[in-house]
Amino acid sequence: MNKKTVLTLLAAMSFIVIFSASAQTYRLELNPVRFVIPGFSEQYLEREVSLAPDEYELAEKLKSLLNNTDFQQVKSTLDAYYDVELSPALLMIKAQVYFSLKEYNQAIHLYQLVLKRKPQLVRAHEELGVLYLMTENFTQARQYFAKAISYGSNNATVHGHLGYLNLQQHGGLSAVYAYQKAYSLEPHNAQWQQGLLTSLVQAQMHSPALALLNELIAKDTSNQSYWLTKAAIHIEQDAHELALQSLEFALLLGDISQQNLLIMVSLHFEQAQFDRAVALLKTQVQSQRLAFADIRNYLLWLNQANRWEDSQWLITKLNEQNTLSQQNKSLMLSTQAQILEAKSRHTEALAHYQNALDTDPTNQNALLNFAHLLLQQKQFIKAEQMYIRAEAFEAIKLQALLGRAQLYINTDELKAAYQLLIDAKRAYPNTLGIQDKINLLANIIDIQSTSTL
């Protein structure tokens, strides 16, 4: 086997710089949970409490006033009595009137008096919970809603309130049951649907969340937020192809946020669907400039796929370079160097690589590509220096070792190449095909030694 064959075989081992964003975390923007606090229902008589016999006449008078919504007169009438003189039934009416008049502190005080005398009065717990909710005392509100349910409340709104407060205070899992109950009582209530869905998603209960979403989408295919939520779940499951399908449906229904669009573009790049990714960028952001952080990975993907014109277009959409960090300026320069290299403008490319490394000496992409171009241009001393520098970075050490081994073969330093491959195999024993290359070099070296003898 001759030296030319060795060079050909080892060329297959030369480094390949691969960039991937598969470990990137994507967070889609979803609509917030909408929550509506109802006012007092104005149902003033409740079968849970009874009037005292001597209160019937007063109750009839109050009933007439309440029917005419003359709340101020009801308040004046009841204020003529000491609270201890009134039965829990009339105290409830008095509390409800204060509620209707938006005198919330006094209403809270009255409900608490009722509960001292009737601690299991469900209606009082429910309405006191709403009062605390309206006055933004969410901890107390949650406690009273939970008490109402523990004493037998079957009110969908109360369960929905508890679900919302649990979701805010304790996370999705604590809210699932309450929202399920509210949803089962009022299955057409969009607020309970959304609350249950949000709770399931936050609790990472993906299967029931998708089952609920599929039901909701079947009833309303034009609801964009459903498709976005479905995409978010698929992203959590690392099912990126399914996530893209849902995002495409969402986009058909109208514009999506810039963040969601850029995530969609990233997923298309991950799936090597470059035409669609670039088309989305060109149609959606052609009128605005992009931040480098948004397109950093796009440039790496495009360069890997040798789509230099698209890389150049992206660069023109960037903000002014003086706003970039040193690291990003370096990546920009190395990207431009790759574009120039692809156009066989090697002298300019070499200068850009050097500028990239002067700007950020830790630019691993620039180090490897610069070394490779120097090797191609037969600038062996400087290429060796770049490979040795690259070996300091664990992420690219193997590629740098293989690149330097190729350099030594090209300069007929086969023993040095052989020793470098031995070192590479010791450090990276699972490298595919490296032992075959070591054996091949060993044979060539033996042949050369025999010929010399």
C-alpha positions, 0 to 999 in steps of 0.5 A: 500500500503506498503513501497516496492510499494512506493519505486518502484513507486518513482524509476521511478522518479529518475533522468535521465541525458539527453544531447542534441546538438539540440541547436548547430549551425552548419556551413558547409564549402561551396566553395567560390563564384568564380569571374572572372574579364574580360579584355577589350573586344577590341571593339573600335567603339561604336554606342552610340557616333559619329565621327565629320566629320573632324575625318573620315580620322583619324578614318580610319587610326586608324581603320587600326592600331587597326586591326593590334593591333598596340596599341602603334602607336594608342596611339602616334597618338592620343597623338598628339592631345589635349583631348579637340580637340577629339570627345567623340568617339575618346576619347573613343578609346583613353581610350580603348587603354590605357586600353589595354596597362594596363595604368589604371590611364590614362584610368580612367582619359580619361573615366571621360572626356568622361562622362563629355561630355556624362554623359549617355554613357553606354559603358563608365560607363561599362568600367570605372566600370571594370577599378575600379574593376581591380584596387580594388576600389570596391566602385567606381566600384559598382557605375559605374556599377549601373549607366550603368544599370540605363542608360539601360545596358543589359550586363550580365557581368555588372549585374554579376559584380554589383551582386558580389559587392553588395554581398560583400558590402551589403549582399545577398538580394542586390545582388539577382536581379543583379544576376537574370538578369545576369543569365536570360541573360546567363543561362549557365554561371556557375559564375552567377548560383553560384552567384545567389545561394550564394545570395539567401542563404545569404538572407535566401530565402530558397525556391527559393534557393532550387528550383535553386539547384534542377534545377542545380542538375538535370543538374549535379548530380555529383557536390558535392558543390550543395549537400553541399549547399543543406545540409546547407540550410536544416540545416538552416531550422532545417530539419536535416534528409534532411540535412543528406541525402544531406551530404551522397550524397556529401560524395559519390562524394568524400571526404569532409572537416573535419569540414563538416564530423564532422557536419555530424557525429553530425547530425547522433548522433542527429538522434540517428543513432549511428552505422552510426555516429561511422562508419563515425568516424572510417573510416574517422579519424582512422589515425589522432587524434581528438581535444576534442572540436570535440568529447565532445558532441559525448561522451555525446551522446554515454554515454547516449546510453550506448555505452561504447566501442565506448566511450572508442575508442573515448577517445583513439583518443584524443590528450594528456590529458595535452593539455586539459582545466580543464573543458575538463579533468573533462569531460574526467574523468567523461566519464571514470567513466561512462565506469567503472560503466557500467563494474561494477567496482564501486570502480574505478568509484567512484574514477574517479568521485571524480577526475572529481569533484576535477578537475572541481567542476562545472561538473554537469554530474559528480555531478549527476552520482556520487551521483547516484552511491553513492546512489546505493552503500549505501554511503548515507551521501556523496550521500546527499552532492553531491545532495545538491551541484547539486541543486545549478545548475538550469539546473539539480536542479529538477533531484537533488531534485528527487534524494535526495528524492529517497535517503530519501525514501531509508533511511526511511526518508519519511517525508523529502522525502515528503517535498522535493517533495513538494518543487520540485513541487512548483519550477517545477509545470509541472513535470509529475507525481510528484503530484501522488508521493506526494499523495502516500507518504502522504498516507504512512505517515498517515498510519505510524502515525496511526499505531504509535498511 
